[in-house]
Amino acid sequence: MTSTWVKNAISEIDADYQRSADTHLIRISLPEFPGIYFYLKDESTHPTGSLKHRLARSLFLYGLCNGWINQDTTIIEASSGSTAVSEAYFARLLGLPFIAVMPKCTAKRKIEQIEFYGGQCHLVEHSSQIYAASEHLAKTLNGHYMDQFTYAERATDWRGNNNIADSIFRQMEREPFTTPKYIVMSAGTGGTSATLGRYIHYQGYDTQLVVVDPEHSVFYDCYQNHDCSLTGEKSSRIEGIGRPRAEPSFIPAVIDSMIKVPDAASIATIHWLHNILGRKVGASTGTNVWGALQLAKQMREKKETGAIVTLLCDSGERYLDTYYNTEWVANNIGSLAPYTQQLQDL
Ligand SMILES: Cc1ncc(COP(=O)(O)O)c(C=O)c1O
């Protein structure tokens, strides 16, 4: 039997969803690529500022319907920040305590947002430590570890229900090419790419799913070597994406190909995109757009036309003191010049 509190919690989340609007699909025009149309699914406009708003809603509903969350549950999550911001929002909606376990390099703005929603932040040295620290906290506090890295791929209804893939394909219906040739996405949990890939298969579209991966991440090597046991030593410098282990939510079989993107290319791309969009975007959007541009170059060489869709995952306003700070970039990423030049030469 469902408790009254759980019933009310589910209706609270559903009512919040009912009050929300869908995110925009922005078309950008790049005359250097005749006949190739670029689209950015702007996930920064969710109330909590990133694509993780969708995931947080799904994870709370999944936890409630599984009987894992009740009125006394402290919610604990391992995150690189964006998911924690969104989960803090939903925890506050339900009146539950929330603790985010994150690497200490997480953007200050995200920490402030988590605290704004009443959450606490537990910072660890290295991104590989977030899992064990979350499990330990959950055990000690008798709380619930949400574990987005495991459950992202299964908490979202991949067949439709206005998931991100469903929304993209509906918004493409009146475009010159209604079915994108490519959808490009990066992986943090891998949950978004799993939803996109499964949806493409389910609907029988000819779209290819291309996953881009930053430096210091093992997803690319796992995919190429068919070995998901690989691990890495370093933390990703592109917040939100790239992991030192192949997360359980990363589903290689739904991916058509992967591209490794240098971190400096991702950062050069966000500055280039600033001039085109008139807005600042987060670094993972730079990784996505760099990947999309490499595919567009190949299409142009082969004289192909078509549409490429990628995601604007979060806003750059969160990263003013890092990716938008010249000194920080010089010290932590290195020279952007070769990639800035390539973007100028497009
Ligand atoms: C800014 C940003 N971009 C991209 C992603 C990757 O999404 P996913 O976890 O669905 O792979 C994340 C995940 O946290 C993120 O925070």
The ligand as an SDF file (V2000), in Angstrom:
LIG
                    3D

 16 16  0  0  0  0  0  0  0  0999 V2000
   26.9180   20.1430  -17.2530 C   0  0  0  0  0  0  0  0  0  0  0  0
   26.6930   18.7030  -17.6040 C   0  0  0  0  0  0  0  0  0  0  0  0
   26.8030   18.3100  -18.8780 N   0  0  0  0  0  0  0  0  0  0  0  0
   26.6270   17.0150  -19.2380 C   0  0  0  0  0  0  0  0  0  0  0  0
   26.3310   16.0410  -18.3090 C   0  0  0  0  0  0  0  0  0  0  0  0
   26.2080   14.5920  -18.7410 C   0  0  0  0  0  0  0  0  0  0  0  0
   24.9330   14.0390  -18.6530 O   0  0  0  0  0  0  0  0  0  0  0  0
   24.6990   12.5260  -18.2860 P   0  0  0  0  0  0  0  0  0  0  0  0
   24.9570   12.3690  -16.7980 O   0  0  0  0  0  0  0  0  0  0  0  0
   23.2810   12.2600  -18.6040 O   0  0  0  0  0  0  0  0  0  0  0  0
   25.6360   11.6680  -19.0440 O   0  0  0  0  0  0  0  0  0  0  0  0
   26.2180   16.4170  -16.9720 C   0  0  0  0  0  0  0  0  0  0  0  0
   25.9470   15.4060  -15.9340 C   0  0  0  0  0  0  0  0  0  0  0  0
   26.0600   15.6720  -14.7460 O   0  0  0  0  0  0  0  0  0  0  0  0
   26.3870   17.7790  -16.6120 C   0  0  0  0  0  0  0  0  0  0  0  0
   26.2960   18.1730  -15.3280 O   0  0  0  0  0  0  0  0  0  0  0  0
  1  2  1  0
  2  3  1  0
  2 15  2  0
  3  4  2  0
  4  5  1  0
  5  6  1  0
  5 12  2  0
  6  7  1  0
  7  8  1  0
  8  9  2  0
  8 10  1  0
  8 11  1  0
 12 13  1  0
 12 15  1  0
 13 14  2  0
 15 16  1  0
M  END
$$$$
